[in-house]
Amino acid sequence: MQSAYPVRDSIPTSPWLVFPKPNPEADVRLFCFPYAGAGAVVYHPWPGDLPAGVEVIAVRYPGRETRMRELPYTRLDDLLDGLLPHLLPYLDRSFAFFGHSMGGMIAFELARRLRRQGHAQPEHLFVSSRRPLHLPEPYAPLHHLDDAAFLDGVQQRYNGVPPVILQDPELLGLFLPMMKADFSILETYQFTIEEPFDFPVTAFLGEQDPSIAKQEMASWQMHSHRKVPVQVFAGDHFYLHSQRAALLHAIAARLKET
């Protein structure tokens, strides 16, 4: 039977999707969702540590990298509205979602939206350094604060702003609106109860992540009918960089099981 979607014969031009190593014949597509303040570039090295049959597709939100001139979204529903039409043509074969921190929230809610609308479902959902969304947030909101207070709060909580940005007023001026918009997405999100997924979910986190505990990550079990393993890596909230090879080995192994 002929696919309902067009055959990809060239590198796509969607502003939302970045293909670090295009592989139209891949067995499975791994959609990767960046964390707050990050862009698709964080996933550019990933194809080198994954099997040849896995194609990495990094999602690029507005307001960063080549989309710097676009206004970033401040509400999750609006972001999903913009992303979904660009994603659908690439769901014609097996696929999985990986989301780190804010990216975990986006991947989770995108999978639920796909289910509500009757589209294909991922083979696997990988959530990384993201508290299960039914749990209350323990932190006070930051996105409404002035720039200095906002940066101080982000650094105390995650130590996540690179020094090169902090030391360059021009870069900081470009970075702050995008980062505040991402935190607005995080801090205005409202969880609603839905049926757990029928596909597997795996939770990852860094052992020294100050923002979340392993016991909290175990609560992802609420969102899948399958057993949800929690795998811990050395490192902090951004362990996915220092432990990239080990993380991708774990992802590849779970995809093979699936």
C-alpha positions in Angstrom: 0.0 0.0 0.0 1.3 3.4 -0.9 2.1 5.7 2.1 -0.4 8.6 2.7 2.6 10.9 3.1 5.0 12.1 0.4 8.3 10.3 -0.1 11.2 12.4 1.2 13.8 12.7 -1.6 15.7 15.7 -0.3 16.6 17.3 3.0 13.4 18.9 4.4 13.1 22.6 4.7 10.6 22.8 7.6 11.8 25.4 10.1 10.6 23.2 12.9 12.7 20.1 12.1 16.4 19.6 11.8 18.0 16.4 10.4 21.7 16.3 11.6 22.3 13.2 9.4 19.4 12.6 7.0 18.5 9.0 6.6 15.2 8.5 4.7 15.4 4.7 4.9 15.8 4.6 8.7 13.8 2.0 10.6 12.9 4.4 13.4 12.8 8.2 13.7 13.8 9.7 17.1 12.3 13.1 17.6 14.3 15.1 20.1 12.9 18.0 22.0 15.3 20.6 23.5 15.2 22.0 27.1 14.4 25.6 28.0 16.9 28.0 26.4 18.3 25.5 24.0 17.9 24.8 20.3 18.2 21.8 17.9 22.0 22.1 17.9 22.2 20.2 21.2 21.2 17.1 19.3 23.5 17.5 16.3 26.1 15.0 17.6 23.6 12.3 18.4 23.6 10.3 15.1 27.2 9.4 15.7 26.3 7.4 18.9 23.2 5.7 17.6 22.7 2.7 15.3 22.5 3.4 11.6 18.8 2.5 11.5 17.9 5.4 13.9 17.3 8.8 12.3 17.6 11.8 14.7 15.1 14.6 14.0 15.8 17.6 16.3 12.9 20.0 16.9 13.7 23.7 16.7 11.3 26.0 18.4 10.8 29.6 17.3 13.0 32.4 18.7 16.4 30.7 18.5 19.1 29.7 16.0 17.8 30.2 12.4 14.4 31.2 13.9 15.7 34.1 16.0 13.6 36.7 14.2 10.4 34.8 15.1 8.6 35.4 18.4 8.9 32.5 20.8 5.8 30.9 22.1 4.8 31.4 25.7 2.0 28.8 25.9 2.3 25.1 25.3 -0.9 24.7 23.4 0.2 27.4 20.9 3.6 25.7 20.4 1.9 22.3 19.7 -0.5 24.0 17.3 2.5 25.3 15.3 4.6 22.1 15.5 2.0 19.4 14.7 1.4 20.0 11.0 5.2 19.9 10.4 5.6 16.6 12.3 2.7 14.6 10.8 4.4 13.8 7.4 7.2 12.0 9.2 5.0 9.7 11.3 4.6 7.2 8.4 7.0 4.7 10.1 8.1 3.8 13.6 9.1 6.8 15.7 10.0 7.6 19.3 10.2 10.8 21.3 13.0 12.0 23.6 12.6 15.2 25.6 14.9 16.7 28.2 13.5 18.9 30.9 11.0 21.3 29.2 11.4 19.0 26.1 10.0 16.2 28.2 6.8 18.2 28.9 6.5 19.0 25.2 7.0 15.4 24.1 4.5 14.0 26.6 1.8 16.5 25.7 2.5 16.0 22.0 2.0 12.3 22.3 -1.3 12.9 24.2 -2.5 15.2 21.4 -1.6 12.7 18.7 -3.7 10.1 20.6 -6.7 12.5 21.0 -6.6 13.3 17.3 -6.3 9.6 16.2 -2.7 9.9 14.7 0.1 7.4 15.0 1.6 6.9 18.5 5.3 6.8 19.3 6.9 3.4 19.9 8.6 4.8 23.0 8.7 8.0 25.1 11.9 8.9 26.8 11.6 11.6 29.4 14.8 13.1 30.9 15.3 15.3 33.9 11.6 16.2 33.9 9.3 15.8 37.0 6.2 13.9 36.2 3.6 16.4 35.1 0.9 15.4 37.5 3.2 16.4 40.5 3.0 20.0 41.7 5.9 22.2 40.9 8.0 23.0 44.1 9.4 26.2 42.7 8.0 29.8 42.6 7.5 31.1 39.0 10.4 33.1 37.5 9.2 34.2 34.0 7.5 37.4 35.3 10.6 38.7 37.2 12.9 41.4 35.9 16.0 40.2 34.0 18.4 40.3 36.8 16.2 38.4 39.2 15.2 35.9 36.5 18.8 35.1 35.7 19.7 34.7 39.3 16.8 32.3 39.8 17.7 30.2 36.8 21.3 30.0 37.8 20.5 29.0 41.4 18.0 26.4 40.3 19.8 24.8 37.3 23.2 26.6 36.8 22.1 26.4 33.1 23.2 29.7 31.5 26.6 29.3 29.7 29.3 31.8 30.9 29.8 33.0 27.3 26.2 34.3 27.3 26.4 35.8 30.8 29.6 37.7 29.8 28.3 39.1 26.5 25.6 41.8 26.8 24.6 41.4 23.2 24.2 37.6 23.5 22.4 38.0 26.8 19.9 40.4 25.2 19.1 37.8 22.5 18.9 34.9 25.0 16.7 36.4 27.7 13.4 36.9 25.8 13.6 33.3 24.5 14.5 31.9 27.9 11.7 33.8 29.6 9.2 32.6 27.0 10.3 29.0 27.6 9.8 29.4 31.4 6.4 30.9 30.7 5.5 27.7 28.9 6.7 25.7 31.9 5.1 27.8 34.6 1.7 28.3 33.0 1.2 24.6 32.1 -1.9 23.0 33.6 -2.0 19.2 33.8 -5.2 17.3 33.0 -5.8 13.6 33.7 -5.9 11.2 30.7 -5.6 7.5 30.2 -2.0 6.2 30.6 -0.2 5.3 27.4 -0.1 1.8 26.0 3.5 2.2 24.7 6.6 2.1 26.9 8.0 5.1 28.8 11.5 5.3 30.2 12.7 8.0 32.6 16.3 9.3 32.8 18.0 11.7 35.2 21.4 12.8 36.5 22.4 11.6 39.9 23.4 15.1 41.1 20.4 16.9 39.6 19.2 19.3 42.4 15.9 19.9 40.8 14.4 16.4 40.9 14.8 13.2 42.9 14.7 9.6 41.6 11.6 8.9 43.7 9.8 11.6 41.8 10.9 10.3 38.4 9.5 6.9 39.4 6.1 8.5 39.4 6.1 8.5 35.6 4.7 5.0 36.1 1.3 6.7 36.4 1.5 7.5 32.7 2.0 4.1 31.1 0.4 0.7 31.4 3.9 -0.8 30.9 6.5 -0.8 33.6 8.5 2.5 33.6 12.2 2.0 34.4 14.2 4.9 35.8 17.8 5.0 34.8 20.3 7.2 36.6 23.5 8.7 35.1 26.4 10.4 36.7 26.1 14.2 36.4 23.7 17.0 37.1 20.6 18.4 35.4 22.5 18.5 32.1 24.1 15.1 32.3 22.9 14.4 28.7 26.0 16.2 27.5 28.7 14.6 29.6 27.0 11.2 29.5 25.9 11.3 25.9 27.4 8.0 24.8 25.9 6.1 27.8 22.5 7.8 27.4 22.3 7.0 23.7 23.4 3.4 24.3 20.5 3.1 26.7 18.1 4.6 24.2 19.2 2.3 21.4 18.8 -0.7 23.7 15.3 0.2 24.6 14.4 0.9 21.0 15.7 -2.5 20.1 13.5 -4.1 22.8 10.5 -2.2 21.5 
